[in-house]
Amino acid sequence: MHFSNLIVDLVKQLKIENKSQKTIKLYKNNLIRLFVYYHYKYAKEITVDDVRDYILELKEKYNRSAS
């Protein structure tokens, strides 16, 4: 599945869950940043461990919460 399809699917799911537009934008932008970070991988190759590593790097780099 292509990155753009995953983003569309995420937005649909968030709308089903009645998330606010601000939350949808935040989730969408963070997913895009994750895909940019792992630009050398196909979406289906990104693992839970990859996501954890990405979050840890952000926390260390920006000293901010992952939530």
matplotlib code that plots the C-alpha trace (Angstrom):
import matplotlib.pyplot as plt

x = [0.0, 1.3, 1.9, -0.9, -3.4, -2.4, -2.8, -6.3, -7.2, -6.0, -8.1, -11.2, -10.7, -10.2, -13.4, -15.3, -14.0, -15.3, -11.8, -11.5, -10.0, -7.0, -6.4, -6.7, -4.2, -1.8, -2.0, -1.8, 1.3, 3.0, 2.4, 3.8, 6.9, 7.4, 7.2, 9.7, 12.0, 11.9, 11.9, 14.1, 11.5, 8.1, 5.3, 4.7, 8.3, 8.0, 7.8, 6.6, 10.3, 10.9, 8.2, 9.6, 13.0, 11.6, 9.7, 12.8, 15.0, 12.4, 12.3, 16.1, 16.5, 13.8, 13.4, 9.7, 6.9, 5.8, 2.2]
y = [0.0, 3.4, 6.1, 8.3, 5.5, 4.9, 8.6, 8.6, 5.5, 7.2, 10.3, 8.2, 6.2, 9.4, 10.9, 7.7, 8.1, 11.8, 13.2, 17.0, 18.5, 19.7, 16.1, 14.7, 17.3, 16.5, 12.7, 13.1, 15.4, 13.1, 10.1, 12.0, 12.9, 9.2, 8.2, 11.0, 9.7, 6.2, 7.3, 4.3, 1.8, 0.8, 1.5, -2.2, -2.6, -0.1, -2.0, -1.2, -1.2, 1.4, 3.6, 3.2, 4.2, 7.2, 8.4, 7.9, 9.8, 12.7, 12.7, 12.8, 15.4, 17.7, 16.6, 16.4, 14.0, 11.4, 12.0]
z = [0.0, -0.9, 1.8, 0.5, 0.8, 4.4, 5.1, 3.5, 5.6, 8.8, 8.1, 7.4, 10.6, 12.7, 11.2, 12.1, 15.6, 15.6, 16.2, 15.9, 12.8, 14.9, 16.0, 12.5, 11.2, 14.0, 13.4, 9.7, 9.9, 12.3, 10.1, 7.1, 9.2, 10.1, 6.4, 5.5, 8.2, 6.8, 3.2, 2.3, 3.4, 2.0, 4.3, 4.9, 6.0, 8.9, 12.1, 15.6, 16.7, 13.9, 15.3, 18.8, 17.6, 15.8, 18.9, 21.1, 18.7, 18.7, 22.5, 22.7, 20.0, 21.1, 24.7, 24.4, 25.3, 22.8, 23.6]

ax = plt.figure().add_subplot(projection="3d")
ax.plot(x, y, z, "-o")
ax.set_aspect("equal")
plt.show()
